[in-house]
Amino acid sequence: MESLRKSARSLIAIADQIGMTALASIAGDVTRAIDAKDHPAIAAILFRLMRVGERSLTAVWDQQDVTI
């Protein structure tokens, strides 16, 4: 859990820097769930983080395809 929390905190910083506020917010939810030792919540929030992350990356890739 310590490593997951560290990764989530890093993701918050990176997402904030590049303007992905939803991703940063969800990563913050992950850290709060870890701190609360709420394992079902951690699992649910991680899946939400993956869904939002994939959608964000897809949007960036689609935008690059349009500009080429």
N, CA, C and O atoms as CSV, one atom per row, in Angstrom:
chain,resi,resn,atom,element,x,y,z
A,1,MET,N,N,0.816,-1.194,0.000
A,1,MET,CA,C,0.000,0.000,0.000
A,1,MET,C,C,0.866,1.267,0.000
A,1,MET,O,O,0.493,2.294,-0.568
A,2,GLU,N,N,2.022,1.169,0.647
A,2,GLU,CA,C,2.909,2.335,0.704
A,2,GLU,C,C,3.369,2.744,-0.700
A,2,GLU,O,O,3.415,3.927,-1.035
A,3,SER,N,N,3.707,1.740,-1.508
A,3,SER,CA,C,4.154,2.016,-2.875
A,3,SER,C,C,3.008,2.572,-3.724
A,3,SER,O,O,3.213,3.483,-4.526
A,4,LEU,N,N,1.814,2.030,-3.549
A,4,LEU,CA,C,0.649,2.521,-4.282
A,4,LEU,C,C,0.347,3.960,-3.901
A,4,LEU,O,O,0.028,4.784,-4.758
A,5,ARG,N,N,0.449,4.259,-2.613
A,5,ARG,CA,C,0.194,5.625,-2.155
A,5,ARG,C,C,1.212,6.590,-2.750
A,5,ARG,O,O,0.860,7.688,-3.181
A,6,LYS,N,N,2.462,6.180,-2.769
A,6,LYS,CA,C,3.524,7.023,-3.342
A,6,LYS,C,C,3.269,7.272,-4.833
A,6,LYS,O,O,3.447,8.388,-5.321
A,7,SER,N,N,2.856,6.237,-5.539
A,7,SER,CA,C,2.556,6.382,-6.974
A,7,SER,C,C,1.366,7.312,-7.199
A,7,SER,O,O,1.371,8.129,-8.120
A,8,ALA,N,N,0.360,7.183,-6.360
A,8,ALA,CA,C,-0.816,8.051,-6.485
A,8,ALA,C,C,-0.435,9.499,-6.225
A,8,ALA,O,O,-0.899,10.393,-6.933
A,9,ARG,N,N,0.407,9.748,-5.219
A,9,ARG,CA,C,0.849,11.113,-4.940
A,9,ARG,C,C,1.644,11.693,-6.119
A,9,ARG,O,O,1.499,12.868,-6.454
A,10,SER,N,N,2.472,10.870,-6.734
A,10,SER,CA,C,3.227,11.317,-7.912
A,10,SER,C,C,2.284,11.634,-9.062
A,10,SER,O,O,2.478,12.613,-9.782
A,11,LEU,N,N,1.274,10.810,-9.228
A,11,LEU,CA,C,0.297,11.050,-10.290
A,11,LEU,C,C,-0.452,12.356,-10.074
A,11,LEU,O,O,-0.743,13.077,-11.029
A,12,ILE,N,N,-0.760,12.657,-8.827
A,12,ILE,CA,C,-1.425,13.933,-8.532
A,12,ILE,C,C,-0.573,15.090,-9.035
A,12,ILE,O,O,-1.073,15.985,-9.715
A,13,ALA,N,N,0.703,15.071,-8.702
A,13,ALA,CA,C,1.600,16.166,-9.094
A,13,ALA,C,C,1.703,16.285,-10.613
A,13,ALA,O,O,1.637,17.384,-11.162
A,14,ILE,N,N,1.861,15.163,-11.277
A,14,ILE,CA,C,2.000,15.183,-12.734
A,14,ILE,C,C,0.700,15.639,-13.398
A,14,ILE,O,O,0.715,16.477,-14.300
A,15,ALA,N,N,-0.410,15.086,-12.949
A,15,ALA,CA,C,-1.705,15.438,-13.537
A,15,ALA,C,C,-2.008,16.921,-13.339
A,15,ALA,O,O,-2.534,17.573,-14.241
A,16,ASP,N,N,-1.683,17.449,-12.175
A,16,ASP,CA,C,-1.882,18.885,-11.930
A,16,ASP,C,C,-1.047,19.736,-12.883
A,16,ASP,O,O,-1.515,20.758,-13.384
A,17,GLN,N,N,0.186,19.313,-13.128
A,17,GLN,CA,C,1.081,20.075,-13.995
A,17,GLN,C,C,0.582,20.144,-15.423
A,17,GLN,O,O,0.802,21.145,-16.106
A,18,ILE,N,N,-0.088,19.095,-15.890
A,18,ILE,CA,C,-0.516,19.077,-17.291
A,18,ILE,C,C,-2.008,19.352,-17.451
A,18,ILE,O,O,-2.554,19.204,-18.545
A,19,GLY,N,N,-2.666,19.751,-16.370
A,19,GLY,CA,C,-4.054,20.185,-16.474
A,19,GLY,C,C,-5.095,19.076,-16.452
A,19,GLY,O,O,-6.239,19.298,-16.849
A,20,MET,N,N,-4.726,17.908,-16.005
A,20,MET,CA,C,-5.699,16.811,-15.906
A,20,MET,C,C,-6.254,16.782,-14.482
A,20,MET,O,O,-5.883,15.934,-13.670
A,21,THR,N,N,-7.144,17.721,-14.202
A,21,THR,CA,C,-7.633,17.904,-12.842
A,21,THR,C,C,-8.478,16.732,-12.355
A,21,THR,O,O,-8.414,16.379,-11.178
A,22,ALA,N,N,-9.259,16.130,-13.228
A,22,ALA,CA,C,-10.083,14.982,-12.814
A,22,ALA,C,C,-9.184,13.825,-12.393
A,22,ALA,O,O,-9.443,13.164,-11.387
A,23,LEU,N,N,-8.142,13.588,-13.155
A,23,LEU,CA,C,-7.209,12.510,-12.832
A,23,LEU,C,C,-6.519,12.789,-11.490
A,23,LEU,O,O,-6.358,11.881,-10.675
A,24,ALA,N,N,-6.119,14.023,-11.266
A,24,ALA,CA,C,-5.484,14.403,-10.001
A,24,ALA,C,C,-6.445,14.208,-8.835
A,24,ALA,O,O,-6.052,13.725,-7.773
A,25,SER,N,N,-7.686,14.579,-9.033
A,25,SER,CA,C,-8.686,14.442,-7.982
A,25,SER,C,C,-8.918,12.978,-7.609
A,25,SER,O,O,-9.003,12.633,-6.431
A,26,ILE,N,N,-9.017,12.133,-8.618
A,26,ILE,CA,C,-9.240,10.710,-8.362
A,26,ILE,C,C,-8.025,10.084,-7.693
A,26,ILE,O,O,-8.176,9.238,-6.812
A,27,ALA,N,N,-6.832,10.481,-8.094
A,27,ALA,CA,C,-5.622,9.984,-7.438
A,27,ALA,C,C,-5.609,10.421,-5.973
A,27,ALA,O,O,-5.130,9.685,-5.111
A,28,GLY,N,N,-6.127,11.601,-5.691
A,28,GLY,CA,C,-6.267,12.047,-4.306
A,28,GLY,C,C,-7.237,11.163,-3.535
A,28,GLY,O,O,-7.019,10.859,-2.363
A,29,ASP,N,N,-8.313,10.754,-4.207
A,29,ASP,CA,C,-9.265,9.827,-3.580
A,29,ASP,C,C,-8.578,8.502,-3.237
A,29,ASP,O,O,-8.864,7.895,-2.205
A,30,VAL,N,N,-7.676,8.065,-4.107
A,30,VAL,CA,C,-6.930,6.821,-3.837
A,30,VAL,C,C,-6.120,6.973,-2.554
A,30,VAL,O,O,-6.147,6.089,-1.697
A,31,THR,N,N,-5.408,8.075,-2.416
A,31,THR,CA,C,-4.577,8.253,-1.221
A,31,THR,C,C,-5.433,8.323,0.045
A,31,THR,O,O,-5.048,7.791,1.086
A,32,ARG,N,N,-6.589,8.977,-0.044
A,32,ARG,CA,C,-7.461,9.049,1.132
A,32,ARG,C,C,-8.016,7.670,1.500
A,32,ARG,O,O,-8.140,7.347,2.681
A,33,ALA,N,N,-8.348,6.865,0.503
A,33,ALA,CA,C,-8.848,5.520,0.780
A,33,ALA,C,C,-7.751,4.642,1.379
A,33,ALA,O,O,-8.016,3.823,2.259
A,34,ILE,N,N,-6.524,4.814,0.900
A,34,ILE,CA,C,-5.399,4.066,1.475
A,34,ILE,C,C,-5.198,4.472,2.933
A,34,ILE,O,O,-5.019,3.621,3.804
A,35,ASP,N,N,-5.229,5.777,3.188
A,35,ASP,CA,C,-5.057,6.260,4.560
A,35,ASP,C,C,-6.150,5.727,5.484
A,35,ASP,O,O,-5.905,5.477,6.664
A,36,ALA,N,N,-7.363,5.552,4.940
A,36,ALA,CA,C,-8.488,5.042,5.727
A,36,ALA,C,C,-8.485,3.513,5.811
A,36,ALA,O,O,-9.306,2.920,6.511
A,37,LYS,N,N,-7.552,2.885,5.090
A,37,LYS,CA,C,-7.457,1.418,5.031
A,37,LYS,C,C,-8.771,0.783,4.567
A,37,LYS,O,O,-9.192,-0.263,5.060
A,38,ASP,N,N,-9.402,1.455,3.602
A,38,ASP,CA,C,-10.687,1.003,3.045
A,38,ASP,C,C,-10.414,0.261,1.736
A,38,ASP,O,O,-10.454,0.851,0.656
A,39,HIS,N,N,-10.140,-1.025,1.847
A,39,HIS,CA,C,-9.712,-1.813,0.691
A,39,HIS,C,C,-10.759,-1.906,-0.425
A,39,HIS,O,O,-10.390,-1.808,-1.595
A,40,PRO,N,N,-12.047,-2.091,-0.114
A,40,PRO,CA,C,-13.037,-2.085,-1.214
A,40,PRO,C,C,-13.056,-0.739,-1.954
A,40,PRO,O,O,-13.178,-0.698,-3.178
A,41,ALA,N,N,-12.936,0.347,-1.204
A,41,ALA,CA,C,-12.912,1.668,-1.838
A,41,ALA,C,C,-11.668,1.846,-2.693
A,41,ALA,O,O,-11.736,2.413,-3.784
A,42,ILE,N,N,-10.535,1.364,-2.205
A,42,ILE,CA,C,-9.294,1.468,-2.979
A,42,ILE,C,C,-9.472,0.785,-4.332
A,42,ILE,O,O,-9.118,1.343,-5.371
A,43,ALA,N,N,-10.020,-0.423,-4.311
A,43,ALA,CA,C,-10.219,-1.164,-5.563
A,43,ALA,C,C,-11.151,-0.410,-6.506
A,43,ALA,O,O,-10.860,-0.278,-7.695
A,44,ALA,N,N,-12.263,0.082,-5.982
A,44,ALA,CA,C,-13.232,0.792,-6.820
A,44,ALA,C,C,-12.630,2.068,-7.402
A,44,ALA,O,O,-12.821,2.371,-8.580
A,45,ILE,N,N,-11.904,2.811,-6.574
A,45,ILE,CA,C,-11.326,4.077,-7.035
A,45,ILE,C,C,-10.214,3.823,-8.050
A,45,ILE,O,O,-10.063,4.590,-9.001
A,46,LEU,N,N,-9.435,2.759,-7.862
A,46,LEU,CA,C,-8.396,2.438,-8.843
A,46,LEU,C,C,-9.000,2.128,-10.206
A,46,LEU,O,O,-8.462,2.543,-11.233
A,47,PHE,N,N,-10.110,1.405,-10.222
A,47,PHE,CA,C,-10.766,1.141,-11.506
A,47,PHE,C,C,-11.292,2.425,-12.133
A,47,PHE,O,O,-11.219,2.596,-13.350
A,48,ARG,N,N,-11.827,3.335,-11.306
A,48,ARG,CA,C,-12.277,4.628,-11.826
A,48,ARG,C,C,-11.092,5.412,-12.371
A,48,ARG,O,O,-11.197,6.052,-13.417
A,49,LEU,N,N,-9.969,5.367,-11.670
A,49,LEU,CA,C,-8.748,6.045,-12.117
A,49,LEU,C,C,-8.299,5.501,-13.475
A,49,LEU,O,O,-7.914,6.270,-14.355
A,50,MET,N,N,-8.346,4.199,-13.643
A,50,MET,CA,C,-7.949,3.600,-14.929
A,50,MET,C,C,-8.902,4.024,-16.050
A,50,MET,O,O,-8.457,4.346,-17.152
A,51,ARG,N,N,-10.202,4.025,-15.774
A,51,ARG,CA,C,-11.171,4.430,-16.810
A,51,ARG,C,C,-10.946,5.875,-17.240
A,51,ARG,O,O,-10.899,6.173,-18.433
A,52,VAL,N,N,-10.808,6.763,-16.271
A,52,VAL,CA,C,-10.612,8.188,-16.590
A,52,VAL,C,C,-9.269,8.396,-17.272
A,52,VAL,O,O,-9.172,9.185,-18.212
A,53,GLY,N,N,-8.244,7.710,-16.820
A,53,GLY,CA,C,-6.924,7.823,-17.438
A,53,GLY,C,C,-6.934,7.365,-18.878
A,53,GLY,O,O,-6.357,8.020,-19.747
A,54,GLU,N,N,-7.588,6.241,-19.140
A,54,GLU,CA,C,-7.664,5.743,-20.519
A,54,GLU,C,C,-8.432,6.707,-21.408
A,54,GLU,O,O,-8.029,6.965,-22.542
A,55,ARG,N,N,-9.547,7.246,-20.894
A,55,ARG,CA,C,-10.316,8.224,-21.684
A,55,ARG,C,C,-9.494,9.466,-21.967
A,55,ARG,O,O,-9.556,10.016,-23.066
A,56,SER,N,N,-8.728,9.910,-20.991
A,56,SER,CA,C,-7.893,11.105,-21.172
A,56,SER,C,C,-6.821,10.861,-22.222
A,56,SER,O,O,-6.594,11.707,-23.087
A,57,LEU,N,N,-6.168,9.723,-22.154
A,57,LEU,CA,C,-5.133,9.406,-23.139
A,57,LEU,C,C,-5.721,9.255,-24.533
A,57,LEU,O,O,-5.129,9.703,-25.515
A,58,THR,N,N,-6.871,8.632,-24.617
A,58,THR,CA,C,-7.530,8.474,-25.917
A,58,THR,C,C,-7.869,9.836,-26.517
A,58,THR,O,O,-7.703,10.048,-27.719
A,59,ALA,N,N,-8.337,10.745,-25.690
A,59,ALA,CA,C,-8.665,12.094,-26.181
A,59,ALA,C,C,-7.420,12.798,-26.701
A,59,ALA,O,O,-7.473,13.475,-27.727
A,60,VAL,N,N,-6.301,12.644,-26.002
A,60,VAL,CA,C,-5.050,13.270,-26.455
A,60,VAL,C,C,-4.605,12.646,-27.771
A,60,VAL,O,O,-4.222,13.361,-28.698
A,61,TRP,N,N,-4.654,11.318,-27.861
A,61,TRP,CA,C,-4.243,10.641,-29.096
A,61,TRP,C,C,-5.137,11.034,-30.260
A,61,TRP,O,O,-4.650,11.264,-31.367
A,62,ASP,N,N,-6.448,11.115,-30.020
A,62,ASP,CA,C,-7.381,11.505,-31.086
A,62,ASP,C,C,-7.096,12.923,-31.549
A,62,ASP,O,O,-7.190,13.221,-32.739
A,63,GLN,N,N,-6.754,13.790,-30.622
A,63,GLN,CA,C,-6.441,15.170,-30.972
A,63,GLN,C,C,-5.170,15.233,-31.815
A,63,GLN,O,O,-5.083,16.042,-32.739
A,64,GLN,N,N,-4.197,14.401,-31.513
A,64,GLN,CA,C,-2.966,14.368,-32.308
A,64,GLN,C,C,-3.255,13.879,-33.714
A,64,GLN,O,O,-2.668,14.384,-34.671
A,65,ASP,N,N,-4.147,12.906,-33.862
A,65,ASP,CA,C,-4.495,12.394,-35.188
A,65,ASP,C,C,-5.127,13.471,-36.053
A,65,ASP,O,O,-4.923,13.487,-37.267
A,66,VAL,N,N,-5.887,14.367,-35.448
A,66,VAL,CA,C,-6.558,15.441,-36.187
A,66,VAL,C,C,-5.547,16.466,-36.672
A,66,VAL,O,O,-5.697,17.008,-37.767
A,67,THR,N,N,-4.512,16.741,-35.870
A,67,THR,CA,C,-3.560,17.797,-36.222
A,67,THR,C,C,-2.512,17.345,-37.228
A,67,THR,O,O,-1.808,18.175,-37.802
A,68,ILE,N,N,-2.403,16.052,-37.444
A,68,ILE,CA,C,-1.386,15.562,-38.381
A,68,ILE,C,C,-1.869,15.643,-39.793
A,68,ILE,O,O,-1.144,15.273,-40.716
